[in-house]
């Protein structure tokens, strides 16, 4: 390959100096920024910047580079192969399989850093994206094409939520691209196994780099993932893209920039860190043909949402789902904070019933939180407060969810309306979850029951209307399944 | 006249010796080095030029070193060792087409079979037989395979 490019372009460079994943090269007189280069050992690189005498190259492959090694330009921006055969595979950002499977034949080659789609090809969010996670679907709903930041401390259940979302969406036929950025190889393998065990791998593509890969390769991971997402979007698919996680990506870019002697800015991040991430995010959205829903992940430290990167990412997304460490420590699963989470376009495609429900529910949750604090001070609670606290407890149980459990939206609505209507007021708190699970199970396995529930919900425009219906006749929830 | 990188490196070494000797034994070392450690014809030229030098020997040596180091290098990859006349011929040919002072870095690589590869300021020109053969082989590969298949037992 090296010889082919060398003869085609007719330019050669020599490695003069090396600094981890950055190499300085003499020669290559006509190199241009972001152009890909090939080393004589087959390694790829990308032109990072240029001086009068030398070219700064970011090494992408894992093969060792030595001083004096030859390299040549390709006369192309960095491109990766894309193919329908990517579906069900685990690949690295250069399109090479890392799942031990056979090599993938490229359908076409596409540049990884492209201009985002203009306004003409875009349209407003029209379809809801069900995550299968009750609290998210009811309080912080998402829409197809939305860019929603998933933010929280380490080990607060962010990844579990993402896996649930993939599970839910893959079963609905959405193309799911899970981009793992510089994580442990064992974790990557575990995720792969999770998708295989749940039989959804045929709808999932994993684009992964582990922490042992070169910084250059880790750096291009989200770009490559977005490129693959765009390939499927252009074919008319709805794509769910998960970027796990952007704080690691920023750390890697900081490392590269500091090695390249770029001027450090706030927290030593380079000045173009916002531009780097927004360039990726802007490529997502809802389009006239297909959509790319992006869930970038950001880590916080001690629940601090005001960090540099965190606020940057909030500024370029359409809301965020906050995983609260305090809620996690209290035993809430998932630990999503309904008060600090935001969705900007998620309500748009919702039916009036769902909009009404969200409003009522959030209003109640705020009231419930205040009441809990009020009672915490030892104040004597009246009947109304006691009733609200009791309902709050039941809603907490309703929100509690296993990591592999997917709850369809309509059954969520039905159960919540049931709680609101006091259908299970006589049932002990400990037995409540079983009742909910029975309804979910019945909805999933019994087509007639599903039809009944769906028509009940579709025929209602207001949440309180549905609640009243259940007050009058709760047979749909209390029947023996 | 310096033609090759080997010659340039040799001269740089001699100039370094000369520079080091300037301050040893009140200048007596300089004559010793010029007479014994440096090639005689190089020493003659240096002596001659030093007589006309106004800035002093250190400046003269530094200027020379800088000149040599800044002379652009042309890498020439060839399949066999060149005779002196061949070396001169190649040097003159390349210099006349580039129209600037150059130094040849001659590299021997039998794998190119014949011809030469020239690399100058990052530009790469492959005039080797290996390339010619590879191009021809690419063109006729199908025919060769067909012929072999036809005659296969």
Interface residues (C-beta under 8 A of the other chain):
Chain A: X6 X7 X9 X10 X11 X12 X13 X26 X27 X28 X29 X72
Chain B: X119 X121 X122 X123 X124 X125 X126 X131
